Amino acid sequence: MAEEVKAHPFMFEDSFQVKTVDNSRFERAGRMDCESISFASNNLEIDINNVIYPVAPSEQIYVAITNNVSPPDDPRSLNTAYDHDPRLLGSSVMDQFDYVMFGKVYKKEVKKEENLAVVWASYGGLLMKLRAEAAQLNDFHLN
């Protein structure tokens, strides 16, 4: 009998098309402005290190956000960068992605009349602003 593999629980996932990449602000980072392929209201602005992960306008990217990268069948509390070391963690959901960031949510705004929410996160100085339907961002809380 084959062993059942649990899917990793993501807080948010969507595919986006890159509209613009602004490389004028920082030497090694670009700010991407992306719109969702699946949801008309979803928009993503995110800074990435475009030296190690170059992205151009009109490319498509898949974005998945989780609050824990440990395997779903062995969830652990991961608090520091050392906890994410593959030698200690073993295989994780990070192995399935080309570019991974670790950060903190520092602001969340819910616009009830529009049924939208906006989440801002910082990844060691790189920033993300994610706008989506409020229900899609329910699991996001300030760190």
Residue pairs with C-beta under 8 A, 6 or more apart in sequence:
6 71
6 72
6 73
7 72
8 66
8 71
8 72
8 93
9 66
9 72
10 64
10 65
10 66
11 65
11 66
11 67
11 139
11 140
12 63
12 64
12 65
12 130
12 132
12 136
12 137
12 139
12 140
13 62
13 63
13 64
13 65
14 36
14 37
14 38
14 39
14 42
14 44
14 62
14 63
14 132
15 36
15 37
15 38
15 60
15 61
15 62
15 63
16 34
16 35
16 36
16 37
16 42
16 44
16 60
16 61
16 62
16 63
17 34
17 35
17 36
17 37
17 58
17 59
17 60
18 32
18 33
18 34
18 55
18 56
18 57
18 58
18 59
18 60
18 61
19 33
19 34
19 35
19 57
20 32
20 33
20 57
21 30
21 31
21 32
21 33
21 50
21 55
21 56
21 57
22 30
22 31
22 32
22 33
23 30
23 50
25 31
26 47
28 49
28 50
28 51
29 47
29 48
29 49
29 50
29 126
30 47
30 48
30 50
30 55
31 45
31 46
31 47
31 127
32 44
32 45
32 46
32 47
32 48
32 55
33 43
33 44
33 45
34 43
34 44
34 45
34 46
34 61
35 42
35 43
35 44
36 42
36 43
36 44
36 132
37 60
39 132
39 133
39 136
41 116
41 131
41 132
41 133
42 130
42 131
42 132
42 133
42 136
43 130
43 131
43 132
44 63
44 128
44 129
44 130
44 131
45 127
45 128
45 129
45 130
46 126
46 127
46 128
46 129
46 130
47 123
47 126
47 127
47 128
48 55
48 99
48 101
48 126
49 126
52 99
53 98
53 99
55 61
64 93
64 97
65 130
66 93
67 139
68 75
68 76
68 77
68 78
69 78
69 84
69 89
69 92
69 93
69 94
69 100
70 76
70 78
70 89
70 92
71 90
71 91
71 92
71 93
76 83
76 89
77 83
78 84
78 89
81 102
82 88
83 89
84 92
84 94
84 102
86 92
86 94
94 100
101 123
101 124
101 126
102 123
102 124
103 121
103 122
103 123
103 124
103 126
103 128
104 121
104 122
104 143
105 119
105 120
105 121
105 140
105 141
105 142
105 143
106 120
106 121
106 122
106 142
106 143
107 119
107 120
107 142
108 117
108 118
108 119
108 120
108 137
108 140
108 141
108 142
109 117
109 118
110 116
110 117
110 134
111 117
111 118
111 134
112 134
115 133
115 134
115 135
116 131
116 132
116 133
116 134
117 131
117 132
117 133
117 134
117 136
117 137
117 140
118 129
118 130
118 131
119 128
119 129
119 130
119 137
119 140
120 127
120 128
120 129
120 130
121 127
121 128
121 130
122 128
130 137
